[in-house]
């Protein structure tokens, strides 16, 4: 645990409320997905140290899912939280189904599966209750009322405190909210993913649902730390992601150059500017920046000290307007699973 002297060296992390719920979290959360899969090599020791450092710094919103590492990520997070469970708001997800060899098999929102997944997550995490339980993707074959009804029963059983959805369309959110209050919607949002702005963010605000922004650093691209995929591990997801392909990456690098220029003027890093921009879009928005290293955690955490004026925000909007990013967020199959 960080000493009091060390803690004084860092910028305090403010807190934000998730929508109209009673759930209060740090304004910046920690996404743990990459600690177990998708972004190259992993180091459990460093990952656990990163989670604990986040807690020391006041980042209390920890995000995982049952599909990350085929359950290994929840086990990792559980190990990191031993002795510190009461210091965090713990979020996990269910619904994306994978085979033992990692293949994606589809989405399952059937009530009996909801119960089964929750109990399995509780065991892997080593906790008695999940603070925020998301449906990871909407199952188009199961009415959302049935899925959320099953999730609501988990609240009644004391296994879950609050409910969330991920990548759900406004109409789905409205139907879900009639069954049980929804504390948060988690969707991708960053300087190169502005998709939620026209309809999803307004719907969240109408319904009193907090917005949790995943991939606020564009899967690391907006940090300016790499210019191609050649140095990435052979199994790194980004080698196959549309926005990282040769026909798109050149155009997208021009966006990073603009971010870096503004960041230099603000005396911060590109990553800090990108996170500060998301934080400035509303106090109801909580970005969860994923990292598996303490060095990057410390860099990201200092984004909360960056103040962007209305003039700064207007300039950023001119330099990096909605829709300028080249390439889709996911491959065609992945794109069919969002905004349902």
C-alpha positions in Angstrom: 0.0 0.0 0.0 1.2 3.5 -0.8 2.5 5.5 2.1 0.9 8.8 3.1 3.9 10.7 1.9 3.7 9.1 -1.6 0.0 9.7 -1.8 0.5 13.5 -1.3 2.6 13.6 -4.4 -0.3 12.8 -6.7 -3.4 14.7 -7.9 -6.5 13.6 -5.9 -9.1 11.8 -8.0 -12.6 13.3 -7.8 -15.7 11.2 -7.7 -18.8 11.1 -9.8 -22.3 9.6 -9.3 -23.5 7.1 -11.8 -26.7 8.6 -13.1 -29.5 8.8 -10.5 -28.2 5.7 -8.7 -26.6 5.8 -5.3 -23.4 4.5 -6.8 -20.5 6.9 -6.5 -17.2 6.1 -8.2 -13.9 7.7 -9.0 -14.1 10.0 -12.1 -11.6 7.7 -13.8 -11.9 4.0 -13.7 -9.5 1.1 -14.4 -10.3 -1.4 -17.2 -8.6 -4.7 -16.6 -9.3 -6.6 -19.8 -5.8 -6.3 -21.2 -4.3 -7.8 -18.1 -5.3 -11.2 -19.2 -5.8 -11.1 -23.0 -6.1 -9.2 -26.3 -3.2 -6.9 -26.0 -0.1 -9.1 -26.1 1.9 -10.5 -23.3 0.6 -10.4 -19.7 2.3 -10.3 -16.3 0.0 -11.2 -13.4 2.3 -9.7 -10.8 2.5 -6.4 -12.5 -1.2 -6.4 -13.2 -2.1 -7.0 -9.5 0.4 -4.3 -8.5 -1.3 -1.9 -11.0 -4.8 -2.6 -9.6 -3.6 -2.0 -6.0 -1.8 1.2 -7.1 -5.0 2.4 -8.6 -6.8 1.9 -5.3 -3.9 3.7 -3.5 -4.4 6.6 -5.8 -8.1 6.8 -5.3 -9.2 5.1 -8.5 -11.9 2.8 -6.9 -13.9 1.8 -10.0 -12.5 -1.6 -11.2 -13.9 -3.1 -14.4 -13.7 -6.7 -15.6 -15.9 -9.3 -17.4 -16.4 -13.1 -17.4 -15.2 -13.4 -21.0 -11.8 -11.7 -20.4 -9.2 -14.4 -20.4 -12.0 -17.0 -20.2 -12.6 -16.1 -16.5 -8.9 -15.6 -15.7 -9.3 -11.9 -15.5 -12.0 -12.1 -12.8 -9.7 -14.5 -10.8 -6.8 -12.0 -11.2 -9.0 -9.1 -10.0 -10.2 -11.2 -7.1 -6.6 -11.8 -6.1 -5.7 -8.1 -6.3 -8.7 -7.2 -4.1 -8.0 -9.5 -1.3 -8.0 -7.5 1.9 -9.2 -4.4 0.0 -12.7 -5.3 -1.2 -14.4 -2.5 0.7 -12.3 0.1 -1.0 -13.6 -0.5 -4.5 -16.7 -0.4 -6.7 -16.4 -3.7 -8.6 -18.0 -4.1 -12.0 -18.2 -7.2 -14.1 -20.2 -8.4 -17.1 -21.9 -11.5 -18.6 -23.4 -12.4 -22.0 -20.6 -12.9 -24.4 -20.2 -16.6 -24.8 -16.9 -18.2 -25.8 -15.7 -21.8 -26.2 -12.8 -23.3 -24.1 -10.4 -22.5 -26.9 -11.5 -18.8 -27.0 -13.8 -18.7 -30.0 -16.8 -16.4 -29.8 -20.0 -18.4 -29.9 -22.5 -15.6 -29.6 -24.5 -13.7 -27.0 -26.7 -15.3 -24.3 -29.3 -13.3 -22.3 -31.5 -16.1 -21.2 -32.6 -15.8 -17.6 -31.1 -19.1 -16.4 -27.8 -18.2 -18.0 -27.8 -14.8 -16.2 -28.1 -16.6 -12.8 -25.4 -19.1 -13.8 -23.0 -16.5 -14.9 -23.4 -14.3 -11.8 -22.7 -17.2 -9.5 -19.6 -18.2 -11.5 -18.3 -14.6 -11.4 -18.8 -14.4 -7.7 -16.8 -17.6 -7.2 -13.9 -16.4 -9.5 -13.8 -12.9 -7.9 -14.0 -14.4 -4.4 -16.6 -11.9 -3.3 -20.1 -12.1 -1.9 -21.6 -9.3 -4.0 -20.9 -7.5 -7.3 -21.4 -3.7 -7.2 -22.3 -3.2 -10.8 -23.4 -6.1 -13.1 -23.6 -5.5 -16.8 -25.1 -7.4 -19.7 -22.1 -7.3 -21.9 -24.0 -7.3 -25.2 -27.7 -7.4 -25.9 -29.1 -10.7 -27.0 -31.3 -10.0 -30.0 -33.1 -13.4 -29.5 -34.2 -12.7 -25.9 -36.5 -9.8 -24.9 -34.5 -7.3 -22.8 -37.3 -7.5 -20.2 -36.6 -11.1 -19.6 -32.8 -10.6 -19.2 -33.1 -7.5 -17.0 -35.9 -9.3 -15.0 -33.3 -12.1 -14.2 -30.7 -9.5 -13.3 -33.2 -7.8 -11.0 -33.6 -11.1 -9.2 -29.9 -11.1 -8.5 -30.4 -7.7 -6.8 -33.2 -9.2 -4.7 -30.9 -12.1 -3.8 -28.2 -9.7 -2.6 -25.7 -11.0 -5.2 -25.7 -7.7 -7.1 -26.1 -4.1 -6.0 -26.7 -2.2 -9.3 -27.4 -3.1 -12.9 -25.9 -2.0 -16.2 -26.0 -2.5 -19.9 -23.3 -2.3 -22.6 -23.6 -1.2 -26.2 -27.4 -1.0 -25.9 -29.6 1.2 -28.1 -31.8 3.9 -26.6 -35.0 1.9 -27.2 -33.5 -1.0 -25.4 -32.4 1.2 -22.5 -36.0 2.6 -22.2 -37.5 -0.9 -22.1 -34.9 -2.1 -19.6 -35.4 0.8 -17.3 -39.1 0.0 -17.0 -38.2 -3.4 -15.5 -35.5 -2.2 -13.1 -33.4 1.0 -12.7 -30.3 0.9 -14.8 -27.3 2.6 -13.2 -24.9 2.7 -16.1 -24.5 2.1 -19.8 -21.0 1.2 -20.9 -20.1 2.0 -24.5 -17.0 3.0 -26.4 -16.4 6.7 -26.4 -13.3 8.7 -27.2 -11.9 11.4 -29.5 -12.0 8.9 -32.3 -15.3 7.2 -31.4 -18.0 9.9 -31.1 -20.9 7.5 -31.9 -22.8 7.9 -28.6 -23.2 11.7 -29.0 -26.3 12.0 -31.3 -28.7 9.5 -29.5 -27.1 7.4 -26.8 -25.8 10.1 -24.5 -29.1 12.1 -24.7 -31.0 8.9 -23.9 -28.8 8.2 -20.9 -29.4 11.7 -19.6 -33.2 11.4 -20.2 -33.3 8.2 -18.2 -30.8 9.1 -15.5 -28.3 6.5 -16.5 -24.6 7.1 -16.0 -22.3 6.7 -19.0 -19.2 4.6 -18.7 -16.8 5.2 -21.6 -14.6 2.2 -22.4 -11.5 2.5 -24.7 -11.2 6.2 -24.0 -7.7 6.0 -25.4 -8.7 4.3 -28.6 -7.2 1.0 -27.5 -3.9 2.8 -26.9 -3.7 4.4 -30.4 -4.5 7.9 -29.1 -1.5 7.8 -26.7 0.8 8.3 -29.7 3.0 5.5 -28.5 3.0 3.5 -31.7 2.6 4.2 -35.4 2.0 0.8 -36.9 1.2 -2.8 -35.8 4.5 -4.4 -36.7 5.8 -4.3 -33.2 2.6 -5.7 -31.6 2.5 -9.3 -30.5 1.2 -11.8 -33.0 -1.9 -12.4 -30.9 -2.6 -8.7 -30.3 -6.2 -7.9 -31.2 -5.2 -4.6 -32.8 -3.3 -6.4 -35.6 -6.8 -7.3 -36.9 -8.9 -4.3 -35.9 -10.1 -2.3 -38.9 -8.9 1.1 -37.6 -5.3 -0.3 -37.3 -5.2 -1.6 -40.9 -2.8 -0.1 -43.5 -5.6 1.6 -45.4 -6.8 3.4 -42.3 -3.9 3.8 -40.0 -2.2 6.5 -42.0 -5.2 8.8 -41.8 -5.7 8.0 -38.2 -2.2 8.9 -37.3 -2.9 12.5 -38.5 -5.5 12.7 -35.7 -2.9 11.6 -33.1 -0.5 14.3 -34.5 -3.2 16.9 -33.8 -3.8 15.6 -30.3 0.0 15.6 -29.6 0.3 19.2 -30.8 -2.5 20.4 -28.5 -1.2 18.3 -25.6 2.3 19.9 -25.9 0.7 23.3 -25.6 -1.2 22.1 -22.5 2.0 20.6 -21.1 0.5 17.1 -20.9 0.8 13.9 -22.8 -1.5 12.8 -25.6 -3.1 10.2 -23.4 -3.8 12.8 -20.7 -5.4 15.2 -23.2 -7.6 12.4 -24.6 -8.8 11.4 -21.2 -9.3 15.0 -20.1 -11.5 15.5 -23.2 -13.7 12.6 -22.2 -13.9 13.9 -18.6 -14.9 17.3 -19.9 -17.9 16.0 -21.8 -20.0 15.8 -18.7 -19.9 14.9 -15.0 -22.1 12.0 -15.8 -19.4 10.3 -17.9 -16.7 8.1 -16.3 -13.9 6.9 -18.6 -12.3 3.5 -17.7 -8.8 3.6 -19.1 -7.3 0.1 -19.5 -3.7 -0.5 -18.7 -1.7 -3.4 -17.3 1.3 -1.3 -16.1 1.8 1.1 -13.1 3.7 3.5 -15.3 0.8 4.1 -17.6 -1.7 4.1 -14.7 0.2 7.0 -13.1 0.2 8.9 -16.4 -3.5 8.3 -17.0 -4.4 9.3 -13.4 -2.9 12.7 -13.8 -5.4 13.5 -16.6 -7.7 14.7 -13.9 -5.5 17.8 -13.4 -5.9 18.9 -17.0 -8.4 21.8 -17.4 -9.8 22.3 -20.8 -11.4 25.7 -21.5 -14.4 26.1 -23.8 -12.0 27.5 -26.4 -9.8 24.3 -26.0 -12.8 22.1 -26.5 -14.0 24.0 -29.5 -10.5 23.8 -31.1 -10.3 20.0 -30.4 -13.8 19.6 -32.0 -12.6 21.4 -35.1 -9.3 19.5 -35.3 -10.9 16.1 -34.6 -14.6 16.3 -35.5 -17.1 13.4 -35.2 -16.8 10.9 -38.1 -13.2 11.7 -39.1 -11.8 8.4 -38.0 -11.0 5.9 -40.7 -12.4 2.4 -40.3 -15.1 0.7 -38.2 -14.7 0.0 -34.5 -15.0 -3.8 -35.0 -15.1 -6.3 -37.8 -18.5 -6.9 -39.5 -19.5 -9.5 -36.9 -18.6 -7.3 -34.0 -20.4 -4.3 -35.5 -23.6 -6.4 -35.7 -23.4 -6.9 -31.9 -23.5 -3.2 -30.9 -26.2 -0.6 -30.4 -29.0 -3.3 -30.2 
